[in-house]
Amino acid sequence: MRFVLILLFNCGLCWSLQAKTYVIGIEQLDYYPHYDFKSAQPRGYFFDLIQLYSQWSGDEFVFKALPVKRLYKDSIELTDFVYPDNRAWQPHLDIDSNITKYYSAPVIYTLGATMVLPEKRSMTMDEFKVLANIHGFSPTLWMELKQHHKFKILDVPDAESALRMAMRGRVDAANVEYNVALHHLQQMKLSGALVMAEHLPFTNLAFHLSSQKHPEQIRRFNQFLIEQQDQIQRLKRRYALVEYKGQLPKLPDDQKVTAEIRH
């Protein structure tokens, strides 16, 4: 009996030594339904996903919400992981380009939308003048388009500010992820006040978990994404997340577009 108790104690000690606590740096934004780290209680798809991963892995994860630019600039000192992240953003971030980063498989695909007033639904780039963009975000596609079109990019504090400016006509459009835009419009009781532009750019960008310190955890997280696919899909359905433009409701025939910019 004494041997068994000692063995159990030692196994428990081994488990406690193996289980670790990691810090995930995340944007200090209300980007619901993807994530919301401005509210008193963190919430959203990614928050719930990490709870699932914690149960699966046996490790503990805590979140550290930071202003967008600081998150990417100071992540190696302050965090173990960063979310969201994407290789395409790296040239536009104020970080050492020689630092090696490890990226997970896509956690989710986001639908970057150009949200406009319904009467501007058919606006083209030739007519476009001003875009509202969330401060700290890198609108890489729009920045490329500036080489061929004359328009301004106006930084605003958050998604709600961008949407309100578009509704008031102070800008032509808000560069806000589609699911996030729908949520904020619903919260403002203004569903339908803005729509996704038909002839202006949209992006289909993956959000990844990244780390400069823990490639082994990134590999483990990837395995979780594969093995727990059923639970992950249920979580996406629970948050009604739209990942691709093909999932959007079809327009009536008299509103269908004849051309579309696809990137």
C-alpha positions in Angstrom: 0.0 0.0 0.0 2.8 2.4 0.9 4.4 1.7 -2.5 1.2 2.4 -4.3 0.7 5.7 -2.4 4.2 6.8 -3.2 3.8 5.9 -6.9 0.5 7.8 -7.1 2.1 10.8 -5.4 5.1 10.7 -7.8 2.8 10.4 -10.8 0.8 13.4 -9.6 4.0 15.3 -9.2 5.1 14.4 -12.7 1.7 15.6 -14.1 2.0 18.9 -12.2 5.5 19.4 -13.6 4.3 18.6 -17.1 1.3 20.9 -17.1 2.3 24.5 -17.8 0.7 27.9 -17.9 1.1 30.0 -21.0 0.2 33.6 -21.8 -1.7 34.4 -25.0 -1.4 38.0 -26.1 -4.6 39.2 -27.9 -5.9 42.5 -29.2 -7.6 44.7 -26.7 -10.7 45.1 -28.9 -14.3 44.2 -29.1 -14.0 42.0 -32.2 -16.9 39.8 -31.3 -18.0 37.1 -32.3 -14.3 36.3 -32.9 -13.2 37.6 -29.5 -14.0 40.4 -27.1 -11.3 41.5 -24.6 -12.8 44.9 -23.8 -15.8 43.7 -21.9 -15.6 42.8 -18.2 -15.8 39.1 -19.1 -13.7 37.8 -22.1 -15.9 36.1 -24.7 -16.1 34.9 -28.3 -15.2 32.0 -30.5 -11.4 32.1 -29.8 -11.9 32.4 -26.1 -14.1 29.2 -26.1 -11.7 27.5 -28.5 -8.8 27.9 -26.1 -10.9 26.5 -23.2 -11.4 23.4 -25.3 -7.7 23.2 -26.1 -6.8 23.6 -22.4 -9.0 20.6 -21.6 -7.5 18.6 -24.4 -3.8 19.5 -23.7 -3.9 19.6 -19.9 -2.1 23.0 -20.0 -3.4 26.3 -18.8 -3.7 29.4 -20.9 -4.3 32.9 -19.7 -4.9 36.0 -21.9 -3.2 39.3 -21.9 -5.1 42.0 -23.8 -2.9 44.7 -25.3 -3.3 47.6 -27.7 -2.9 46.3 -31.3 0.5 47.8 -32.1 2.0 47.0 -28.8 0.8 43.4 -29.0 2.9 42.7 -32.1 5.9 44.9 -31.2 6.4 43.6 -27.6 5.0 40.1 -27.8 8.2 38.3 -27.2 8.7 40.1 -23.8 5.1 39.9 -22.7 3.5 36.8 -24.1 4.1 33.2 -25.2 1.7 33.3 -28.1 -0.1 36.0 -30.2 -3.5 35.9 -31.7 -4.6 36.7 -34.3 -1.5 36.7 -36.5 -0.7 36.1 -40.2 2.5 36.1 -42.2 1.2 38.7 -44.6 1.1 41.3 -41.8 4.8 41.0 -40.9 6.2 43.5 -43.4 3.8 46.1 -42.0 4.6 45.6 -38.3 7.2 47.4 -36.3 9.2 44.3 -35.5 12.6 42.8 -36.3 12.1 40.9 -39.6 14.9 38.5 -38.6 12.9 37.0 -35.7 11.6 33.5 -36.4 7.9 33.0 -35.8 6.0 29.8 -35.8 2.4 29.8 -37.1 -0.4 27.4 -36.5 -2.7 26.1 -39.2 -5.6 28.4 -39.8 -7.8 28.8 -36.7 -10.6 30.5 -38.8 -11.0 32.3 -42.0 -12.2 35.9 -41.8 -14.2 37.8 -44.4 -12.8 41.3 -44.6 -15.7 43.4 -45.9 -16.1 46.9 -47.3 -19.2 48.0 -45.5 -21.2 50.8 -47.2 -24.6 52.5 -47.1 -27.2 50.5 -49.2 -27.3 53.3 -51.8 -23.5 53.0 -52.3 -23.7 49.2 -52.7 -22.6 49.5 -56.4 -19.8 52.1 -55.8 -16.6 51.4 -57.8 -13.0 52.3 -57.0 -13.1 55.2 -59.4 -15.7 56.9 -57.2 -14.1 55.9 -53.9 -12.6 58.7 -51.7 -12.2 57.7 -48.0 -12.0 54.4 -46.1 -12.3 54.1 -42.3 -9.8 51.5 -40.9 -9.3 50.3 -37.3 -6.2 51.8 -35.8 -3.3 49.3 -35.7 -4.8 47.1 -38.5 -2.8 46.8 -41.7 -5.2 47.0 -44.7 -2.6 45.5 -47.0 -4.9 45.1 -50.0 -6.1 48.7 -49.8 -2.5 49.9 -49.4 -1.7 48.1 -52.7 -4.7 49.7 -54.4 -3.4 53.2 -53.4 -0.8 52.8 -56.1 -3.5 53.0 -58.8 -6.4 54.9 -57.1 -6.6 58.1 -55.2 -8.3 57.7 -51.8 -7.5 58.2 -48.2 -7.4 55.7 -45.3 -8.6 57.2 -42.0 -7.6 55.4 -38.8 -10.4 55.1 -36.2 -10.3 53.6 -32.7 -12.5 50.5 -33.2 -15.0 48.7 -35.4 -18.0 50.6 -34.0 -16.4 53.9 -34.8 -15.7 52.8 -38.4 -19.2 51.7 -38.9 -20.8 54.9 -37.4 -18.6 57.1 -39.7 -19.8 55.1 -42.7 -23.4 55.4 -41.6 -23.1 59.2 -41.2 -21.5 59.6 -44.6 -18.2 60.9 -43.2 -16.4 58.1 -45.1 -17.4 56.1 -48.1 -16.9 52.7 -46.4 -15.7 50.9 -43.3 -13.1 48.2 -43.5 -14.6 45.8 -41.0 -14.7 42.0 -40.9 -18.2 40.9 -42.0 -19.1 39.0 -38.8 -17.9 41.8 -36.6 -19.8 44.4 -38.6 -23.1 42.4 -38.3 -22.7 42.0 -34.6 -22.1 45.7 -34.0 -24.9 46.8 -36.3 -27.2 44.4 -34.3 -26.0 45.8 -31.0 -26.8 49.3 -32.3 -30.2 48.1 -33.4 -29.2 49.1 -37.0 -29.1 45.8 -38.8 -29.1 46.5 -42.5 -27.9 50.1 -42.2 -24.7 49.0 -43.9 -24.2 46.3 -46.5 -21.2 44.6 -48.1 -20.1 46.5 -51.2 -20.4 44.6 -54.5 -17.6 46.1 -56.6 -15.1 47.0 -53.8 -12.4 44.7 -52.5 -12.9 42.0 -49.9 -10.4 39.7 -48.3 -10.5 36.1 -47.1 -7.8 36.0 -44.6 -6.8 33.2 -42.1 -6.3 34.0 -38.4 -3.4 32.0 -36.9 -1.9 31.4 -33.5 1.8 32.3 -33.5 4.7 32.0 -31.2 8.4 32.9 -31.2 9.1 30.6 -28.2 7.1 27.4 -28.4 7.1 25.6 -31.7 6.2 22.4 -29.9 3.0 23.9 -28.6 2.1 25.1 -32.1 2.5 21.6 -33.4 0.4 20.3 -30.5 -2.3 22.9 -31.2 -2.3 21.9 -34.9 -3.0 18.3 -33.8 -5.9 19.5 -31.6 -7.4 21.4 -34.6 -7.3 18.1 -36.6 -8.5 15.7 -33.8 -11.3 18.0 -32.5 -12.7 19.2 -35.8 -16.3 18.2 -34.9 -16.3 20.2 -31.7 -14.6 23.1 -33.5 -17.3 23.1 -36.3 -20.0 23.1 -33.6 -18.4 26.1 -32.0 -18.3 28.0 -35.3 -22.0 27.2 -35.8 -22.8 28.4 -32.3 -21.3 31.8 -33.1 -22.9 31.7 -36.6 -19.5 32.6 -38.2 -19.4 33.2 -41.9 -15.9 32.4 -43.3 -16.5 32.6 -47.1 -18.4 35.0 -49.4 -20.2 31.9 -50.9 -21.9 31.5 -47.5 -23.6 34.9 -47.8 -27.3 35.0 -48.7 -27.9 35.3 -52.4 -29.0 38.6 -53.8 -32.2 38.9 -55.8 -31.6 38.8 -59.6 -32.2 42.6 -60.0 -29.4 43.2 -57.5 -26.7 40.8 -58.8 -23.4 42.3 -59.8 -21.9 42.1 -63.2 -18.3 42.4 -62.1 -16.4 41.9 -58.9 -12.9 42.6 -57.7 -11.6 39.4 -56.2 -8.3 39.2 -54.2 
